[in-house]
Amino acid sequence: MVLVYDDWLQIHTSLQDRVKRGNQMLEILYRIYEVADPETAKQNSEKDFEFGLYSSISKSQNNELVMDCLICESREEFKKTIKDEYGSSISFRYSRKLRPGDLYCVIIGEHCYSTEKYFNKVMFTCDCCGATVETYYGKPICFSDYEVRNYFYGIEGYAEKRFCSHKCKQVYENREHNKIKPNDDEEFYITKDMFSEKVSGYIYKISKKSTGEFYIGQTMYAPVFRWGQHLKTERFPIENIIDYQFEVIEIVPPGCNILEREKYWIQKFYKDNPEKSLNIMCTKGVT
């Protein structure tokens, strides 16, 4: 008896009850493949690679005809049912000896109580070429958190983009990056909306390379804005900008007292090198 997914879903609960009572019915999830000709196999393999799937040869090169679930009492009954349905010559494993047009069966699993996940296809539209992608496999190709933060200035919308291939992702990245990349003759503004991290704030350190002097501070906004404010002061004149090093030494998570974390770092660096510290507050009595 071969069951399609809707049938399987209806009897799934009763099947589990029978297994619990000792009636060892097998719930076998399987796929039927047809061996592709060399040209089709090459095209299928290239498509599989572009989608970032990297499947085995048996899955990536050949044509999937059926995926279904069969409930039976034994593997022998399963094989007999498959042979009755697809012919006695069908193989139950992939072999390079198979010729184009030959059929073979791959068992995905037995007693698959989460079988429904194998029937749920992922469907999405490529944000580059507009192609509709339909696949059983994992999440679509997309930009990582690192890429969004470093290539697209933290703009959250780019994290939601989906692509059918790595080639489309690269084309889209180049196109969009050029749109938001500042030109030499244009002003470019960074806004707080480009920073999506949910934090209490940042602890930063400014070091003067030529003297070794340093300053510890805190900000609740994107650190680059605070750095810009410092460059307007007499202590850190912008004409000497290459002599300074600005670095974030701690990202303060939500719920933490940012002033206490600033005090901790001020005192830590002051203890190591009090002569070079430019901080006045929180240093009295520190040894």
N, C-alpha and C positions, 0 to 999 in steps of 0.2 A: 504494500500500500504506500503510494507516494503522496505526500501532503504538501500543498502550497502553504505559504506563510499564514494566510488567514485561517486555514484549517488547523495548522499547528498551534496558533494562538488560542483557539477555542478549547483544545483538549489538553493544553499544557499542564493545567492544574491537576487534572485527573491522572495524567501520566506520572507526575511527581508523587501522588498518593500511592499509585501502584508500586513505584520503586520503593517507597518507604515500607510497603507491606511485604516486600520480598519478591515481587514480580519484576525481574530484571529486564525490563524493556530497554532497548537501546534507542536513543534519539540521535541520529547521525546527520550531521550537516555536511553537505558535499557540493562539489562543483563538477560539471562536465565540460571538458575542453576538447577542441578540435585542433589538431596539429596544423599550423599555418605553413604556406609555401614560403620559400626563402625571402622573397621580396616583402610579403606581408609581415613575416616575422621580424624583419629589419625595421619596418615602419612601426610596428607595435613596440619594439624594444626602445626605439628613439623616443616615442611618445611617453613611455613609462619613465624614462630618464628625465625628460623635460618636466614631468609632473613631480619629480623628486621622490618617486616611489621605490626604486631600486629593488624590485621584486626578483624572485628566482626565475630562471630561464623558463621553467614550465608555465609560469604565470604571465611573465612579461612578453614573451614572444608569440604565444599561441592565443587562439580565440576562445573566450569563455562563452559557452552556449547556455548553460543552465546553472543556477544555484538554488538548491532546495533542501528540504529537511525530510528525512524518511524515518518512520518509527517502526521498529521491527524487534524480533526476539533475539537475533544473533547476526553476526557479520556474514555468515553463510546465507541467511535469508536476504540480507541487504544486497550481496553480490548477485544472487539469483534474480532479484527484482530489477536491478540495474541492467543485467544481461537481457532479461525479457523485454525491457523498455528500449534499450539502445543496441542490441545485438550481442551475440556471444563473443565477438572478437574484441570487444572493448577491454582496454587494459585498466588496471587499478593502480597504476603508477606511471609517471612519465619516464620515458626512455628515449635516448637519442636514436634508437633503432626504429622508432615509429616514423611512419611516412606521412607527408601532407595528406590531410583528409581523415587520418585515423583518429579515433576517439579514445580518451582516457578519463578516468574518474579520480578526483582528489578528495579524500576525506579530511574535512577541516577539523572535526572534533566529534566526540561522543559524549552523551549526557550533558549537552550544552544548555545549562539552565539560564544562560544569558544569550541565547541564540538570536534574539531579536536584534542585537547590535550588529550582527553580520548582514542583516537585511536592510539596515538603515543607510541609504546612500547619502553621500555628501554632495550637495549641489550648490554652485555659486557661479557668478559671472565675473570673468577676468576684468579687472579695472584698467587694463592696458588695451587689449584688443577687442574686448566685448564678447569673447567666446563663452558659451555656457559649458561648464564642466560638471560631469556627473560621474562619481566614483564611489567605491566602497571604502576607500582608504582614508587615512588620517586627515588632519587639518590641512587646509590649503597653504600654498606658498605665500608668505607674508613677510613684512618687515619686523625684525626683532626689536625689543626695547632699546637695545644699544644703537641700532640703525636709526630709529626714530629720534633718539636723543642727540646723536652726533651728526647725522646727515640731514635731518629735517628740523633741527633746532627745538626738539621736544614738542612739536605740534601734534596733538593727540590724534587728529583725523587720519594721519598716515598709518597708524597702527591698525586701522580697520580695512586697509586695502588688501585685496586678494588677487592672486595671479595664477594663470593656467600653466605657466612654465617659468623657469629661471631666466630665460631670455626676455620674456615680457616684463618680469620684475626689474631687470637691469635697464631695459629701455625706458620704463616708467620712472625709475629712480633718476636716470640722467636727465630726463625731460623736466621732472618736477624740481630737481635740485637746481637746475639752471634758472627756473622761475623765481625761486626764493633766494638764490645766491646774490649777494650784493655786488653790484658793478663798481669798478674803481671810481667812476664819476658820479655815483649816486649815493645818497645817504641811506643807511640801513638801520632800522630800529628793532631792537629786541624788546619784546613785551613780556610781562609776567605770565601771560597765557601760554607761552612756549614752554613753561616749566610746570610739569604735571605732578611732581612728587608731593605726596601728602606728608609734610614734615612740620615740626615746630620751628625749625630754622637751621642755621648753619654757623659753625664756629670756624673762623678763618685765621690764617697767619700771613702777615706781610713781612718779608725779609729783605734787608738791604744787602746786596751781594758784596759791595765794596767794603763795608764796615762790619758786617755780621749782626747788625742791630735788627730787632724784630718787634712786631706789634701783634697782639692777639685781640680779636674782636668777634662780635656776633651780629647776625642779621636775620630777620624773618623773611626777607625777600631773596630773589635770585642773587647769588653772591656777586655776579658781574656788576650789578647796580651799585652795590656798596663799594666795590673797588673803584668805580667811576667817581663816586663821591670823595674818596680819599685823594684821588689825583687832583682835586681842586684845592687841596690844602697846602700850606707851606711845608708841612712835614714830608709830604710825598709829591713834590712838583712833577708835573707831567713831562717836562722836558728831560727828566732823568728816568723815564719809564723802563728802559732796558736794564737799569740797575736794580730793579725790584723783582721779587718773586711773590706772587699771590697764590695761595693754595687753601683749599678747604680741608680742614683736619678732622672734622666730625659733622655728620648729618644728624641732627637731633631729632629723634622720632617723636611722634605725637604723644602728649602726656608728660613729657620730660620738661623740667624747668631749664630753659635755655640760659638764664642768668647764672644758675649754679654750674652748668657745664662750662660756661665761659670762665667763671672763677677757677674751676678746676684746672683748665688749660693754662690760664695766666700764671697761676702759682707753680704748675709743673715746669714750665719753661723758665720761669724766674729762678727757681731753685737750681736749675742746671747752669744758668748763665745770667746772674742778676745784673752784671755790668752792661749787658747788651739789650736788656728789656726796655722798651719804650712805654710800657704800661705803668701807670701810677696807682690806679685803683686796685684793690684786692692784694696788694703786695706788702702792706705794712705788717711787720712782724714775721714775715715769711723768711725762714732760714733753711 
